[in-house]
């Protein structure tokens, strides 16, 4: 069914990049369903696979103990990060032509290692299912927001920029950091069309794509997973609003200072502005709303939601089908004028799709080894509010912050003999050990801005900026020129004021 859906979709399109992207999605859907169904139909289908393996063993699809991944198995992940960092800088032509193949090869190496050497089906199936959910959500938000054209006929003054960034940081908690990023990055670029610089985009990533989404479970994926585990929906809004205001306030102040200097040094504009703000394509707001609503269709929370059951775990597919169908309908019904005005094409989402399929696969050993250490006696000795803040944050900058959040939530709860799989105990942890949960929640969101791969919208914002001709810093340059001298001091002060 899904393959036919994508085939029909591709037949309607003439854009080569979109065809390539949809082909990858079709393969992902096929692999996701065929892999899960194949193993789920085995005679050992009812054997439960532990989500928290013991110190030295993980259960495979047959319920047999498989060895933990060797330390060297993180090499493909490190190599992929190295290629992402150096490729566009030192061998750009080769990288832009071959990055899908490189990502797929490195991801396949790790997947083969798990399936045929560790005899571990559990982790690859979970990773594939998570990638499927990840790319379905991003695709729907990307396409739906691409059909909304926001025209701001104002001068791009430092104050106007700060207002837009703060507004984006607020709505990131309503439509997610990805939704807010996709909706506002193009208007932000147009607002500063006469003097746009890379730092404009970087601060947009800092504030709208990351730090802004710390107040609600909708804002960022790790907080949503915490909500599913039992953290009350409004807990973050009630408990981390001061940290949010501090982080956003610091970044907005720094940006205003930098942008004011650039504004003074820029050549005076001769263009006249009406001061009006126009929004076209508002019907696409409906597709955004449907996408956000579909996020809550989790079969692990709502028993009536259809799912594929694999060794006791429920894998969603209804919400992903809804999201991809929404993307299809949104694209077909979008106003061509809005798509043209946004210079919409599928290249940014295609780049994210190819790179992250490799990232999701290659980071499996790293996440598993980190999880084991965090739950070990040695790891438990190191658990404190400060260590939770820095460990969760530093790893969220280079790994998927959602599983990182869960790993350290489990570790933090383990220190107090609480079980992350029991919702009442998660609620007890939130009520009794709020500062530990605050440290995990804030750092998993804030630190996502440290690298391009720290959070999904980062790469997409970068790709959209490059698409319109903005020369964005490389992976390493982004860290050296912006993350370390600007973001890290803000993160340090946040720790010093709230968690020291």
Secondary structure, DSSP 8 states (H G I E B T S, - for coil): -HHHHHHHHHHH---HHHHHHHHHHHHHHHHHHHHHHHHHTSTTTT----SS-BTTBEE-TTS-EE----GGGGHHHHHHHHHHHHHHHHSHHHHHHHHHHHHHHHHHHHHHIIIIIS---HHHHHHHHHHHHHHHHHHHHHHHHHT-EEEE-S---HHHHHHHHHHHHHHHHHHHHHHHHHHHHHHHHHHTTTT--HHHHHHHHHHTTTGGGGSSTTTSHHHHHHHHHT--TTHHHHHSHHHHHHHHHHHHHHHHHHHHHHHHHS----------EEEE-TTHHHHHHHHHHHHT--TTT-TTS-EEEETTEEEE-HHHHHHHHHHHHHHHHS-HHHHHHTT--SHHHHHHHHHHHHHHHHTHHHHHHHHHHHHSHHHHHT--HHHHHHHHHHHHTTS-HHHHHHHHHHHHHHTTT--TT-HHHHHHHHHHSHHHHHHHHHHHHHGGGSSTTSSHHHHHHHHHHHHTT-----HHHHIIIIIIIIIHHHHHHHHHHHT-
